[in-house]
C-alpha cells in the first residue's frame, strides 16, 4: 500500500492532478468521485500489477497509466514484460524495460508514423532500430532507411573530410552501434552494400517516394519546420516512419524553429500517427545518468 501511495503521497497526488479530482486514502480504502471511479480503479489495478511485476512504481509510471486511462486505452494495455522486440546477434532478447518503452513499442506496432521524444538514454533510438530490424527479418519491409539532419552544433557536412558516407557516418554512430549489436558488423556492411540498409542526410530525401521501408529520422529536434514537412511527405506504400529526438537539445539558432516541436503539436490526434513522450524515469543507462539529467534540469 505504501508503494502504491508513494513517498509523501506523490502517486496519489499524480492521480489527482491527472483527473483533476480529489482522492482520499484511509487505511486500506481509496475514495474517489463516483463518475471517475471506473477509470481510477483501472489505474490502481495496473499500478498494483506494476508493483507485483517489478517491485516498484514511479510517479511517471502513474502518469503514463492515467494518460492511457483518459484515452480509453488502459484496459487492453499490458504493463508486464511483453514479447521481445528483437534478438541481438549474441542471442540476447530485447524487451521494453519501462512503461514508457512499452507504450513506444505498442505505438510502433500499431501506427504508420511514430514520434518519440525523450532525453538521452531513454531508448528511443535503440528501440526504433530494434523494431526496424525485427520487421526486416520478418520480411514485412524490404529495407531500412536511416537519416538525420546534417548540421549539428553549427558544423555542416561540407566542412568535414571524405566522401558523403564518411561525412555522415560520425553523425549516425548511435544507429550503427544498434545495428551492429542486432545484426553483426559483417551483415550490416553487406546490407549497406546491397542498399537493404540505406543511410543518407535528410537533404537527400527531397523528391523521393519511400516505399516498402521503415524510415528512421534521428536527432529530429534539429530539423527545421520545412525539413520535417518534406520528410513526412516522402512516405509511400507499405512504409513506416519513426521520428526520434530530444527537444532539450535543440542546436538550431532559434529553438522555436524546430520541426519536431511543431510536428508534435500539430499532428496530435491524427489516426495512424502516435506521439510518445518518454520521461527521465525511462532512462535505462547507468543509474547515474538519470541523476545527472535531473540535476541539469534544475539549473536550465
Secondary structure, DSSP 8 states (H G I E B T S, - for coil): -HHHH-GGGHHHHHHHHHHTS--EEETTEEE--GGGHHHHHHHHHHHHHHHHHHS---HHHHHHHHHHHHHT-STT---S--S-SEE-TTS-EE---SHHHHHHHHHHHH-SEEEEE--TTSSHHHHHHHHHHHHHHTTSSSEEEEEE-S-BTTB-GGGS-SSHHHHHHGGGHHHHHHHHHHH-HHHHHHHHHTTSEEEEEGGGGTT--B-SEEEEEESGGGSBHHHHHHHHTTB-TTEEEEEEE-TT---SSSGGGBHHHHHHHHSTT-TTEEEEE--GGG--S-HHHHHHHHHHHHH-
